[in-house]
Amino acid sequence: MTLFTTNYKNLENNDNKPVPEGVYEVIIEDTHPDATPGGTEYISMNLRIRKDLDKALPNTNGKQHNRMVFMNIWKRKKTNKYDPSDLNFIMKAAGYPENTPVADWDDWSDKLIGKAVKVKVTIDKSEYKGKSEERNQVWANSFRKTDYPLQNAQAEDPFKETNNSDEISDEDLPF
């Protein structure tokens, strides 16, 4: 039995170019607080373009499925706090009702990782150390509720208690 068979017909090398501008359906794959080497704090978010919508969204998700888009939410310099509206746009898009408490950053991550949302991706052109570069930009206020909710394909728990009264004796076991 083979593990897999190679097939190079559909390989595309995007040379790590930015994802083209557009509106994409994504999954929040990771989110956590972080800081630059200089100590500036931010929230890092990794968004994976959904690969289950190739037919529904052939010009966006269909062409860019499974690629990652990274975004950061920065603390405001004036207040040294995150803008509550940035955090609320994301929570609302993830489907949480108003007044949902978020206890800490672990709770934030637990609530958001795996959630499907829709975001607008743009390309930011900047210069860094004399070198011009392009990178993707996603703003918190572009987060919207997904048009394609995930199906709750939850696996059945094989150890779940049932009302089955079948008892197994030692004689029934092969060992």
N, C-alpha and C positions, 0 to 999 in steps of 0.2 A: 504494500500500500504506500502511495506517495504522499508526501506532505503537501506539495503543490506542484503545478507545472508552470513554467515561466511563459509569459505572454507579453511581448514588448510593443504591441500594436497601439495601445492607448496611453503609453507613457508620454508625459509632457514635462519639459523642463522649463520652469518659470523663472529660473535664475534668481529666486528670492526677490523678484520685483513686487511692488505693492499690488494688492488686490485692486482691480479697477473700481473707480467710484461707482456707488450705487447703493440700493437698499437690499440688505441681505437678511435672511433668516439664520440665526446662529444659536448655538448652545453655549451657555456660560460654563466653561470647562474648569476655570480656577479663578479665585479672587482672594486677595489677602493684602494686609498692610505691608509696606516696604519703605525703604529710604534710600536716597542717593548716597554715594560716598561722602558727600558734604553734609549729610544729615537732614536734607529736605524730605519730609514724609509724604507719602502718596499711597493710594490704593491701586494695586495692579489687578487688571482683569484680562484673562485670556478667553477669547471668543472663537469658537470653531464654527466655520460655515457648514451648515447642515448638508449631509450627503443623501438625505432621503427625499429631497425635493427637486431632483433633476428634471422631472417631467413637468412639475407645476411651475417651476421658475427656471426655464432653460437658459435664459440670458444672464442670470446672476448666479444663483446657487448651482445650476447645472454646469456652468463653466468653471466655477471656483470651489466646488465642494471639497470639504475636508481641510481647506487651508485655514490658517490661524490669523486672527487680527488681534493685536495687543492694544490695550488702552490703559491710561493712567488717570486717576482722579487726584488732583493735587490739593493740598491744604492751601487755604487762602493766606497770602502773606500778611494781610492786614490783621486778621483775627487768629491766625495759626490754627484754624479749624476747617473741617470740610464743610462745603456749602450744603446745607440740608436738602436743598432742591435737587442737587446732583444725585444724592443718595435716594431721594424719593422718586425721581424719574425711573431709576433702575428697579426699585422695589415694585412700583406700580406696573411697569412693563412685565415683570416676572409674575404678576397676578396676585400680589398680596393686597388685601383690603386696607383702607385707611385705618390708622391707629394700630397697626401691627407693631408690637414692641420688638426691638432688636437689642439683645442683652449685651453683646460684645462682638468683636470681629470674628470670632469662631462661629457665633450664631449667624452673623451676616453671611459667612461662607456657606454654612450648612443650608441656609435658606435659598441661596442663589445657585450654587453649583448644580449643574444638570438641568437648569431651567432654560426653556426656549424663549427667545425674544427676537424682535426685529430691530435692526440698527441701520443707520445711514453711515456708510463708509466714505470718507473723502481722502484726498491725497494732499499732504502738506509738503511743500517744497521749502527746504531750509539749507543753510550753510553751516557746517560744523568743522572747525579747524581747517578752514580754507577749502573744504570739499563740499560740493553741492550734493544734496541727497534728497530722495523722495521717500516718504513713509506714510503709512495709513494713519488716519485720525478718526476717532469716534468720540463724539461728545455725548455726555450723559443725557442731555435734553433731546437727543435723537432716538433714545430707546423707546420702543413701542411694544405693545402686546403682540405676540405672534399671530399671524393669520392661519397658522398650521399647528394647532396644539399637538403635543406628543401623545401618542397612544399609550395608555397605561398598560403596557405589556409586562405585568408583574408575574414573575414565576410563582407557581403554586408551591407552598411550603410542604415538603414531603414529611415533615415531622409534626405538622399541625395536628392537634388533638381532634379526633373524630368521635362520633357516638357509636363507633363500631365496637361491638362487644366480643369480637373474635379474640380468643386467647391463644397464645402459642406456647406449647409446652416444650420442655427440653428434648423430648423425643422427636419433635417436628424439625429440630435443627440438625443440619448435616455435620456439625462439628462438636 
